[in-house]
Amino acid sequence: MHQMQAVIQQKKLLKKTIEETSSKATTLDLRRTELTELPTKISKFTHLLVFHLSDNKLTTLPTEIGALHQLKQLGVSENRLTSLPKEIGNLKNLQWLDLRFNRLTSLPSEIGKLVQLTKLFLRFNKLTSLPEEIGNLRALEALSVRNNRIVALPSSVNNLSALQVLDAQHNALTSLPKLGNLRKLTSLDVQYNNLSELPIDIGNLTNLTGIHLKYNQLTEVPKSIGDLVLLQEVDLEGNRLTTLPQTMEKLTKLTKLYISRNKITELPAFFGKLKSIEELFLNDNQISNLKEVVKLVNLRVLNLGNNNLVSLPPEMTALTTLRELDVSTNNLTSLLPEIGKLKTLSHINLCDNNIGELPAEIGKLPALQVLNLGGNELRSLPSEIGTLSTLEKLYLGCNELQELTPTIGQLSALTELNLDENALTSLPSELGKMQALEVLTFNDNELNDLPDEIYQLDNLRLFGLDHNPLEDLPASVTQGGSQAVFNYLGERLNAKNQGQ
């Protein structure tokens, strides 16, 4: 009953708003008003330029919407529209149409009459196709149809000569029509589709700065990609590529290249010429040689995870601007001392390798914030690790550590320390000096006792100690869980201090 009264009240309020709003109004904002339908009286707003209807419960638009001949912007996103009236085609002055997050299954052919339209947003609907008439929108600059169910774009898309952004990601596309006439296009996004090839005329899109093709079924990249000399970002992750075309050496402005999760075993000889690359993702391939990678002296982010690497070459010292390095899930058995020369490194991920020891030079990384060494074969840590004054997170789980160097207590910026699944029989009392520590876990070790100084960690919010013998602590304490153990350490520390 209350809900029905609310609906009646809403309708009265809407009626009053429309009646009291001048017919000469140029803007009408009815966003978030719980609208379920739009009254036919909206046809009186013949001077309206901007009409906002987003975030309501509309299932349809009245045919009278076509009377708003002066309208330039129409926003109907986040409603429940399943179709549009053909009268939408009467809005000859419309420049901006937002239909995102509805339930549209098709568009009327009359959409092609909106010849002034520059922006058309259709993402997150249920469209399976676009009408051929969409090619009449010669003023269109941005077309977004992502997250629909479109299986093919109409060939007329190639007529959209003013188009700058084409976003068709997350659909069911198996091929693309010719796109060579879209010479003003700067961004092409067709990731998460089922494309097995690209149109050969893609090389005509010479204004492209970004092309997003990840998670398709591509087995090769057309040679014509080399003609896209303005490209700054290329995303080919999750395809079936075994190599890259030689013509890519002409992409001298390329700063971001993502070719993760392909079937690449060796990088082509030209690769080292792509000197502008700053972000390179090569993870989840079958690469064993980095001779071309070490020539990319402007790299800032390098992901080599899950490849076939057995070592890192000394030549990596040339990567003097490198900030993030991921070499996880490879076959590394050691880390070269040269790692200490990469002074700009802030993140290192070496987890899931076979590293048995760290070089002392690991302590010479003044910018290091995150160090992940989990899943290796470390039995100890060099004392120099204590010099990493900027380190915030240190992951050492799943190793063979039997003890920790006392210098670990010098890591004054550390907030998270993971020591799970090792062979630790003791912890240094110096842990109590790590005042920034918020997370400390040492589950699954061989600890019989803990240093009382842990109680001094005032910022600790997660304290993991499960699956340790802890035989030197009273059973009544250990049965109470981590908080009880923490409190007991405090009591023992106070008693010790009073005894002094």
Secondary structure in CASP SS format (residue, H / E / C, confidence):
PFRMAT SS
TARGET T0000
AUTHOR 0000-0000-0000
METHOD secondary structure of the structure
MODEL  1
M C 1.00
H H 1.00
Q H 1.00
M H 1.00
Q H 1.00
A H 1.00
V H 1.00
I H 1.00
Q H 1.00
Q H 1.00
K H 1.00
K H 1.00
L H 1.00
L H 1.00
K H 1.00
K H 1.00
T H 1.00
I H 1.00
E H 1.00
E H 1.00
T C 1.00
S C 1.00
S C 1.00
K C 1.00
A C 1.00
T C 1.00
T E 1.00
L E 1.00
D E 1.00
L C 1.00
R C 1.00
R C 1.00
T C 1.00
E C 1.00
L C 1.00
T C 1.00
E C 1.00
L C 1.00
P C 1.00
T H 1.00
K H 1.00
I H 1.00
S H 1.00
K H 1.00
F C 1.00
T C 1.00
H C 1.00
L C 1.00
L C 1.00
V E 1.00
F E 1.00
H E 1.00
L C 1.00
S C 1.00
D C 1.00
N C 1.00
K C 1.00
L C 1.00
T C 1.00
T C 1.00
L C 1.00
P C 1.00
T H 1.00
E H 1.00
I H 1.00
G H 1.00
A H 1.00
L C 1.00
H C 1.00
Q C 1.00
L C 1.00
K C 1.00
Q E 1.00
L E 1.00
G E 1.00
V C 1.00
S C 1.00
E C 1.00
N C 1.00
R C 1.00
L C 1.00
T C 1.00
S C 1.00
L C 1.00
P C 1.00
K H 1.00
E H 1.00
I H 1.00
G H 1.00
N H 1.00
L C 1.00
K C 1.00
N C 1.00
L C 1.00
Q C 1.00
W E 1.00
L E 1.00
D E 1.00
L C 1.00
R C 1.00
F C 1.00
N C 1.00
R C 1.00
L C 1.00
T C 1.00
S C 1.00
L C 1.00
P C 1.00
S H 1.00
E H 1.00
I H 1.00
G H 1.00
K H 1.00
L C 1.00
V C 1.00
Q C 1.00
L C 1.00
T C 1.00
K E 1.00
L E 1.00
F E 1.00
L C 1.00
R C 1.00
F C 1.00
N C 1.00
K C 1.00
L C 1.00
T C 1.00
S C 1.00
L C 1.00
P C 1.00
E H 1.00
E H 1.00
I H 1.00
G H 1.00
N H 1.00
L C 1.00
R C 1.00
A C 1.00
L C 1.00
E C 1.00
A E 1.00
L E 1.00
S E 1.00
V C 1.00
R C 1.00
N C 1.00
N C 1.00
R C 1.00
I C 1.00
V C 1.00
A C 1.00
L C 1.00
P C 1.00
S H 1.00
S H 1.00
V H 1.00
N H 1.00
N H 1.00
L C 1.00
S C 1.00
A C 1.00
L C 1.00
Q C 1.00
V E 1.00
L E 1.00
D E 1.00
A C 1.00
Q C 1.00
H C 1.00
N C 1.00
A C 1.00
L C 1.00
T C 1.00
S C 1.00
L C 1.00
P C 1.00
K C 1.00
L C 1.00
G C 1.00
N C 1.00
L C 1.00
R C 1.00
K C 1.00
L C 1.00
T C 1.00
S E 1.00
L E 1.00
D E 1.00
V C 1.00
Q C 1.00
Y C 1.00
N C 1.00
N C 1.00
L C 1.00
S C 1.00
E C 1.00
L C 1.00
P C 1.00
I H 1.00
D H 1.00
I H 1.00
G H 1.00
N H 1.00
L C 1.00
T C 1.00
N C 1.00
L C 1.00
T C 1.00
G E 1.00
I E 1.00
H E 1.00
L C 1.00
K C 1.00
Y C 1.00
N C 1.00
Q C 1.00
L C 1.00
T C 1.00
E C 1.00
V C 1.00
P C 1.00
K H 1.00
S H 1.00
I H 1.00
G H 1.00
D H 1.00
L C 1.00
V C 1.00
L C 1.00
L C 1.00
Q C 1.00
E E 1.00
V E 1.00
D E 1.00
L C 1.00
E C 1.00
G C 1.00
N C 1.00
R C 1.00
L C 1.00
T C 1.00
T C 1.00
L C 1.00
P C 1.00
Q H 1.00
T H 1.00
M H 1.00
E H 1.00
K H 1.00
L C 1.00
T C 1.00
K C 1.00
L C 1.00
T C 1.00
K E 1.00
L E 1.00
Y E 1.00
I C 1.00
S C 1.00
R C 1.00
N C 1.00
K C 1.00
I C 1.00
T C 1.00
E C 1.00
L C 1.00
P C 1.00
A H 1.00
F H 1.00
F H 1.00
G H 1.00
K H 1.00
L C 1.00
K C 1.00
S C 1.00
I C 1.00
E C 1.00
E E 1.00
L E 1.00
F E 1.00
L C 1.00
N C 1.00
D C 1.00
N C 1.00
Q C 1.00
I C 1.00
S C 1.00
N C 1.00
L C 1.00
K C 1.00
E C 1.00
V H 1.00
V H 1.00
K H 1.00
L C 1.00
V C 1.00
N C 1.00
L C 1.00
R C 1.00
V E 1.00
L E 1.00
N E 1.00
L C 1.00
G C 1.00
N C 1.00
N C 1.00
N C 1.00
L C 1.00
V C 1.00
S C 1.00
L C 1.00
P C 1.00
P H 1.00
E H 1.00
M H 1.00
T H 1.00
A H 1.00
L C 1.00
T C 1.00
T C 1.00
L C 1.00
R C 1.00
E E 1.00
L E 1.00
D E 1.00
V C 1.00
S C 1.00
T C 1.00
N C 1.00
N C 1.00
L C 1.00
T C 1.00
S C 1.00
L C 1.00
L C 1.00
P H 1.00
E H 1.00
I H 1.00
G H 1.00
K H 1.00
L C 1.00
K C 1.00
T C 1.00
L C 1.00
S C 1.00
H E 1.00
I E 1.00
N E 1.00
L C 1.00
C C 1.00
D C 1.00
N C 1.00
N C 1.00
I C 1.00
G C 1.00
E C 1.00
L C 1.00
P C 1.00
A H 1.00
E H 1.00
I H 1.00
G H 1.00
K H 1.00
L C 1.00
P C 1.00
A C 1.00
L C 1.00
Q C 1.00
V E 1.00
L E 1.00
N E 1.00
L C 1.00
G C 1.00
G C 1.00
N C 1.00
E C 1.00
L C 1.00
R C 1.00
S C 1.00
L C 1.00
P C 1.00
S H 1.00
E H 1.00
I H 1.00
G H 1.00
T H 1.00
L C 1.00
S C 1.00
T C 1.00
L C 1.00
E C 1.00
K E 1.00
L E 1.00
Y E 1.00
L C 1.00
G C 1.00
C C 1.00
N C 1.00
E C 1.00
L C 1.00
Q C 1.00
E C 1.00
L C 1.00
T C 1.00
P H 1.00
T H 1.00
I H 1.00
G H 1.00
Q H 1.00
L C 1.00
S C 1.00
A C 1.00
L C 1.00
T C 1.00
E E 1.00
L E 1.00
N E 1.00
L C 1.00
D C 1.00
E C 1.00
N C 1.00
A C 1.00
L C 1.00
T C 1.00
S C 1.00
L C 1.00
P C 1.00
S H 1.00
E H 1.00
L H 1.00
G H 1.00
K H 1.00
M C 1.00
Q C 1.00
A C 1.00
L C 1.00
E C 1.00
V E 1.00
L E 1.00
T E 1.00
F C 1.00
N C 1.00
D C 1.00
N C 1.00
E C 1.00
L C 1.00
N C 1.00
D C 1.00
L C 1.00
P C 1.00
D H 1.00
E H 1.00
I H 1.00
Y H 1.00
Q H 1.00
L C 1.00
D C 1.00
N C 1.00
L C 1.00
R C 1.00
L E 1.00
F E 1.00
G E 1.00
L C 1.00
D C 1.00
H C 1.00
N C 1.00
P C 1.00
L C 1.00
E C 1.00
D C 1.00
L C 1.00
P C 1.00
A H 1.00
S H 1.00
V H 1.00
T H 1.00
Q C 1.00
G C 1.00
G C 1.00
S H 1.00
Q H 1.00
A H 1.00
V H 1.00
F H 1.00
N H 1.00
Y H 1.00
L H 1.00
G H 1.00
E H 1.00
R H 1.00
L H 1.00
N H 1.00
A H 1.00
K H 1.00
N H 1.00
Q H 1.00
G H 1.00
Q C 1.00
END
